[in-house]
């Protein structure tokens, strides 16, 4: 029987880690555009709330599902911001969105069952399916259609052994937001097989071109949708590790039991920080959002102006999935850009076979650094 380490190694997307490690070991001025986290600090009132909670002695275990007031705040946020109606007892507070994803997979995917992954997509889905003794099944989305959600491809992959489908919208790594009609069709088709849709919506607060409506609000089968979200991206709280999983009560009850045996509960102090983030002043969040949107527009303009470079227009998140007109694997091209030109991007093959030959650029960086990074990319293309 394979060990957990062997199961994860079987789907290791190490090229992303390779670039990060190379950049960390390089003692020179690099433009780091491979890292997927906000470059802003956590809003001050959130930090203050955490400090006050710690000084007040709120440093003990909480219930496995999270502080009641935090679950209530998440319920309110899901309804107000994303149109998703969930009761507080249908919410589990987790150690980041990543644990919420793992708990969703562990509670839905059994040994030998399939997790369908439209790709290119975040590699942890593959690893999580393997940790559940399940089978990750990549379903490549069409590059010539900007990686839109191809209903036919997903429904053709559905079968009696399908346990769940992951839909990440806005997407990491493409920034694509899936069309609402396509989402409805995929959820309905999955429900016919009694399969769940795991809605990874950690970037939904960074939707630029349309209202940020959650997948569970778009379908007639919300009982087949598990929603993952977190404070990490929207509130610049990656290190605080607060996320949540919402869904039908019977699944959330099982998730809470698993959570008790993994991490017991999310940090009490971090939960008070999350409470302040969700219920406190939103001006810092709005300022970050506007900065990201301005950067998105800048990225689109620069890509359009560089011969040999293209990408689908990011509709959300802070990524652009670049198609760069040079020969070589995405890892080889990324290494050359780092060593010869001092700009760091994430190789596309780390996001599945559908990402081969592409490069992910994160615009979670200042406009000045983005300008310098694109200048270096443009020079690399000009010198070929």
MOSULFEN-V785643 format. One record per residue. N is the residue number from 1. RES is the residue in one small letter. SS is DSSP state (@ for helix, = for strand, . for the rest). NEAR is the number of other ideal C-beta (glycine too) atoms within 10 Angstrom. Layout:
# MOSULFEN-V785643
n={N,N}
res={RES,RES}
ss={SS,SS}
near={NEAR,NEAR}
This chain:
# MOSULFEN-V785643
n={1,2,3,4,5,6,7,8,9,10,11,12,13,14,15,16,17,18,19,20,21,22,23,24,25,26,27,28,29,30,31,32,33,34,35,36,37,38,39,40,41,42,43,44,45,46,47,48,49,50,51,52,53,54,55,56,57,58,59,60,61,62,63,64,65,66,67,68,69,70,71,72,73,74,75,76,77,78,79,80,81,82,83,84,85,86,87,88,89,90,91,92,93,94,95,96,97,98,99,100,101,102,103,104,105,106,107,108,109,110,111,112,113,114,115,116,117,118,119,120,121,122,123,124,125,126,127,128,129,130,131,132,133,134,135,136,137,138,139,140,141,142,143,144,145,146,147,148,149,150,151,152,153,154,155,156,157,158,159,160,161,162,163,164,165,166,167,168,169,170,171,172,173,174,175,176,177,178,179,180,181,182,183,184,185,186,187,188,189,190,191,192,193,194,195,196,197,198,199,200,201,202,203,204,205,206,207,208,209,210,211,212,213,214,215,216,217,218,219,220,221,222,223,224,225,226,227,228,229,230,231,232,233,234,235,236,237,238,239,240,241,242,243,244,245,246,247,248,249,250,251,252,253,254,255,256,257,258,259,260,261,262,263,264,265,266,267,268,269,270,271,272,273,274,275,276,277,278,279,280,281,282,283,284,285,286,287,288,289,290,291,292,293,294,295,296,297,298,299,300,301,302,303,304,305,306,307,308,309,310,311,312,313,314,315,316,317,318,319,320,321,322,323,324,325,326,327,328,329,330,331,332,333,334,335,336,337,338,339,340,341,342,343,344,345,346,347,348,349,350,351,352,353,354,355,356,357,358,359,360,361,362,363,364,365,366,367,368,369,370,371,372,373,374,375,376,377,378,379,380,381,382,383,384}
res={x,x,x,x,x,x,x,x,x,x,x,x,x,x,x,x,x,x,x,x,x,x,x,x,x,x,x,x,x,x,x,x,x,x,x,x,x,x,x,x,x,x,x,x,x,x,x,x,x,x,x,x,x,x,x,x,x,x,x,x,x,x,x,x,x,x,x,x,x,x,x,x,x,x,x,x,x,x,x,x,x,x,x,x,x,x,x,x,x,x,x,x,x,x,x,x,x,x,x,x,x,x,x,x,x,x,x,x,x,x,x,x,x,x,x,x,x,x,x,x,x,x,x,x,x,x,x,x,x,x,x,x,x,x,x,x,x,x,x,x,x,x,x,x,x,x,x,x,x,x,x,x,x,x,x,x,x,x,x,x,x,x,x,x,x,x,x,x,x,x,x,x,x,x,x,x,x,x,x,x,x,x,x,x,x,x,x,x,x,x,x,x,x,x,x,x,x,x,x,x,x,x,x,x,x,x,x,x,x,x,x,x,x,x,x,x,x,x,x,x,x,x,x,x,x,x,x,x,x,x,x,x,x,x,x,x,x,x,x,x,x,x,x,x,x,x,x,x,x,x,x,x,x,x,x,x,x,x,x,x,x,x,x,x,x,x,x,x,x,x,x,x,x,x,x,x,x,x,x,x,x,x,x,x,x,x,x,x,x,x,x,x,x,x,x,x,x,x,x,x,x,x,x,x,x,x,x,x,x,x,x,x,x,x,x,x,x,x,x,x,x,x,x,x,x,x,x,x,x,x,x,x,x,x,x,x,x,x,x,x,x,x,x,x,x,x,x,x,x,x,x,x,x,x,x,x,x,x,x,x,x,x,x,x,x,x,x,x,x,x,x,x,x,x,x,x,x,x,x,x,x,x,x,x}
ss={.,.,.,@,@,@,@,@,@,.,.,.,.,@,@,@,@,@,@,@,@,@,@,@,.,.,.,.,.,.,=,=,.,.,.,.,.,.,.,.,.,.,.,@,@,@,@,@,@,@,@,@,@,@,@,.,.,.,.,.,.,.,.,.,.,.,.,@,@,@,@,@,@,@,@,@,@,@,@,@,@,@,.,.,.,.,.,@,@,@,=,=,=,=,.,@,@,@,@,@,@,@,@,@,@,@,@,@,.,.,.,.,.,=,=,=,=,=,=,.,.,.,.,@,@,@,@,@,@,@,@,.,.,.,=,=,=,=,=,=,.,.,@,@,@,.,.,.,.,.,@,@,@,@,@,@,@,.,.,.,.,=,=,=,=,=,=,=,.,.,.,.,.,.,.,.,.,.,.,@,@,@,@,@,@,@,@,@,@,@,@,@,.,.,.,=,=,=,=,=,.,.,.,@,@,@,=,.,.,.,.,.,.,.,@,@,@,.,.,.,.,@,@,@,=,=,=,=,=,=,.,.,.,.,.,.,.,@,@,@,.,.,=,=,=,=,.,.,@,@,@,@,@,@,@,@,@,@,@,@,@,@,.,.,.,.,.,@,@,@,@,@,@,@,@,@,@,@,@,.,.,.,@,@,@,@,@,@,@,@,@,@,@,@,@,@,@,@,@,@,@,@,@,@,.,.,.,.,=,=,.,.,.,.,.,=,.,.,=,=,=,=,=,=,.,.,.,.,.,@,@,@,@,@,@,@,@,@,@,@,@,.,=,=,.,=,=,@,@,@,@,.,@,@,@,.,.,=,=,=,=,=,.,.,.,.,@,@,@,@,@,@,@,@,@,@,@,@,@,@,@,@,.,.}
near={5,11,8,11,8,10,17,16,13,12,18,13,19,13,21,23,13,16,26,14,11,16,19,10,7,13,5,8,7,19,24,20,29,22,16,19,14,22,18,16,11,20,23,10,14,27,15,13,20,24,13,13,19,14,9,9,8,15,11,7,8,18,14,19,25,26,19,12,14,26,23,18,24,27,20,14,20,24,14,10,18,24,14,24,14,24,12,17,15,22,24,29,28,28,22,24,24,18,23,28,25,24,27,29,26,20,26,23,26,12,8,10,18,21,26,29,27,28,26,28,27,25,25,18,26,24,21,26,26,22,17,22,16,23,18,24,18,19,21,18,23,12,17,7,11,15,25,17,24,18,18,9,15,21,18,11,17,19,11,9,14,22,24,26,27,27,25,26,26,27,29,25,31,32,28,27,24,23,14,17,11,18,23,16,17,25,24,16,20,25,17,11,16,10,24,28,28,30,29,28,27,24,26,26,23,23,20,18,12,11,9,19,19,25,26,25,17,19,22,10,16,20,14,24,25,27,27,27,28,30,29,22,25,24,26,22,27,18,10,25,20,30,26,29,30,31,26,15,12,11,21,22,14,14,23,19,10,15,27,13,8,13,16,12,21,27,18,19,17,22,24,24,28,31,22,21,27,24,15,18,13,15,10,19,19,10,12,21,16,10,18,24,17,12,22,23,14,15,26,16,11,19,21,11,10,18,9,14,21,14,22,21,17,30,20,26,30,26,26,27,26,24,15,24,11,15,8,12,14,24,20,13,21,28,18,14,23,21,11,12,19,17,24,24,25,31,26,29,22,25,27,25,11,22,27,17,17,25,28,28,29,25,26,24,19,12,13,9,17,20,13,17,25,22,15,17,25,17,13,19,15,10,8,10}
